[in-house]
Amino acid sequence: MQKNLALSVFSVFLCVACFCGTAPYASFGEARLGEEDFQPLTPFLREFSGWEGDVVELFLDEDARGGVLSRSYTKGKALLEIRIMIGGGVASYLGGMVPGMLLMESDTVRMERRSFGGFPAVIRQEKGSPAGALVVLLGGEESEFSRKGRDALVLFVYEGITSADVEQLAKDVDLQGLQYIVGSSGNVQQ
C-alpha cells in the first residue's frame, strides 16, 4: 500500500500540472533554506486522534531554495500523508490556477477546483477507489506570487478513506497560522 501511495503522490503532481497548465518558473529569490527554516512548521504536522503518526521528514531541494516537510499517518489500512511544500517545486506544477476551469474528469480521476479554509484548492479523487489528494495553495491564486518569492502549499494524499474524511482531518490543520509563518508568498518568517 505504501508503494501505491507513492505512485498516487506522483500521479497527483502530474495531473495537477496538466490541470493547471503551468510551466516551471526558474527564479525564486536568492535566499537558501536550511533545516532551521522548516523547524517552525513541524507543529502543523500534528497528531490526529485514532491515527498513528510517523516521524517528520524534511527533503530540501538540491539548490536549497525550497523543500518539503512531510509526515505519514496510518489508521488500520488507511494511509494519509501531509506535505508542506515551499519553493520552486510548488510553482513548477501549480503556479496560478486556470481561470474558469472548475472541474476536470476522466474515466479514472475527478479533479475539482474549490475553496478550502479560505484558500484555493484542488481535490483529486480516484474513481472507484478511496484514494486521492487535497492540494491547498497558501499563496493564493495570483501567479504573481511565484515571481515575488517562494510559493507554498499543503498536500494531503490519502488512501483507504474518503475525500470527506480527509477534508475533515485537514480542517484540524491551522492553514491560516501556517500561511502566516511561511508568509503570503511562501517565504518562511522566523
Secondary structure as UniProt FT lines:
FT   HELIX           2..20
FT   HELIX           35..38
FT   HELIX           39..44
FT   TURN            49..50
FT   STRAND          52..53
FT   STRAND          57..60
FT   TURN            62..63
FT   STRAND          67..75
FT   TURN            76..77
FT   STRAND          78..86
FT   HELIX           88..93
FT   TURN            99..100
FT   STRAND          103..105
FT   STRAND          109..116
FT   TURN            117..118
FT   STRAND          119..126
FT   TURN            127..128
FT   STRAND          131..137
FT   HELIX           144..148
FT   STRAND          152..159
FT   HELIX           163..170
FT   TURN            171..172
FT   HELIX           175..182
FT   TURN            184..185
//
